[in-house]
Amino acid sequence: METTAQKIYDFKATTLTGKEMGLDQFKGKTIIVVNTASKCGLTPQYEGLEKLYQNYKDKGLVILGFPCNQFGSQEKGSSEEISEFCQVNYGVSFQMFEKIEVNGKNAHPLYKYLKSELSGGILGSKIKWNFTKFVIDKNGTPVKRFAPTTKPEKMEEFIQKIL
């Protein structure tokens, strides 16, 4: 079964440019995995995520963005449109991937794994909305899940501790 992976490093995803990327290349790094959308009230979090990335990438922080259109159809664009939007509006330089599903039977295997490792309180493992953030430590272990409404700045103290 696809959710039997022991670490995040067992997964692959396709970048916005169409290249398959193994997450094993991020071994030894602290990783934030976030589902994103371009037309969401929380979209300005791209700015905070990029700031976190710029401040801590040299200390081993990696951010992996996964566009998702499952919440209010807020990410209808193509990979090219998503890439351009992120770059032009927020200067996003962290790794972005092709649009995926995070809930349901077609959820990306990475998200099935993350949800099984860190449930989301009263909603169980289901992703509630865009910009749900998962933090994975340097050993590849999911250690914390942040709600969509948690701004990236509010994650900074936690990120500093585990870097």
N, C-alpha and C positions, 0 to 999 in steps of 0.2 A: 504494500500500500504506500502511496506517495507521502503520507504524513509520518512515516516511521523514521525519518531522518533524525539523527541525534544532534546535529548542529546546523546552524544556518548555512554553513559552508557547503552543505550537501546540495544546495539549490542552485538553479540557473534561472536567469531572466533575460529578456530581450531588451536591448537599449532602444532609445528613440530613433537611433540610426539603423536599427534592424540587426544589430550584431548580438549574438548570444554571449552572455557573460556569466562565468561561474563566480558565485559569491565567495568561493574559497580564496580568491585573490585579496580578500579583506581580512585574512587571518591576522590576529594580533592587534586589530583595530577595534575601537568602540564604534558601534554602528547605530544610527537612527534610521528606521524604516518608517516611511510615512506615505499614506494614500492621499493624493492631492487632487485638486480640481481648479480650473481657471475661472469659473463663474460662480464662486461660492462666497458667502459672506466672510468666510475664514481665509480666503485666498491671500490676503495681506500677510499671512503667516509665512509665505515664501520669503519675505524680507527678513523676518526673524530667523528662519532656518538658515538662510544664506549667511547672516551675520554670525550665527553659532559656528557654521562651517568655516568661515574665514578666520574666526578667532581661535579655533581649536584643531584645524586640519593638520597643522604641524606637530600637534601633540597626539595625533592618532585618531581623530574623529572623521568618520565617513557618514554622509547622509545619502540615502537611497530613496528617491521619490518615485512613487507608482501612481500615475494618473488613473482615476476611476470615475466611471459615469453612472454608478449605481445609486447615487443620492441626488435626487432632483434633476437628473440629466444635466449636471453642471460641468461636464467635461465631454463635450460633443466633438471636439476638434480632432484632426488627424495628428499623427506623430510630429509632422513638420510644424503644424499650427501650434501645438503644445510647446514644442521646443522654442519657437519664435516668441510666443507669449511670455514664457518664463525668462528668457534672456532679455527681451526688450523691456518688460515691465519691472522685473525684479533682479536682473543681473545674475540669475541662477547659474552657478558653476558646479554645483554638486551633481552627482550622477542621477539622471532621470531615465526611466524605463518606459516601454510601451504600455498603453492603457490595458488594465487588467480588471478582473472582478475580485472583490475581497470577501464577499458573502455568497452563500448558495453553492449549488453543486458544481458550478464552473469557477469557483474561487481558485485563484492561483495557489499552487501547492505551498509556496512560502507563507502565504497568509493563513492557510489551513494549519500549518505548523505553529506559527506565532500565536494564533488564537487558542490553540490547544495548550500552549505553554503558559500563556498569560490571559486569563479570562477577564472580561470587562465588567465586573460587578453585577448589578441587577440585570443587565442585558445578557449575561452569560458571555460566551465567547464572540458573539456577533459584533461586527464593527458598526458603531452607531452612526457615524457620519464621516465626511472628508476630514483629513488632517488628524486622524488617530495616529499616535506616534508610539512605536515600540523601540526600546533601547536594548541593545545586545552588547554584552561586555566583551573584553578582549579575548575571552576563551570561547566565544561563539554561543554563549548562553543568554537567552532572553531574560532580562532582569527587571524591567519596569515597562508599564504601559501608561501612556498619558492620554487623557481625553482630548477630543477634537478642540474643545474650547481652551485647553491649556496652551498659553502662548509659549513659543520657543524660549523666550527670556526666562520664563518661570522654570524651565528645565535646566538652566545653566548651572546652578549649584550642584544638582545631581550629576550632571555630565562631568563637572570638574572633579568630583569625588571618585568617579570610576575610571577616569583617564589614567 
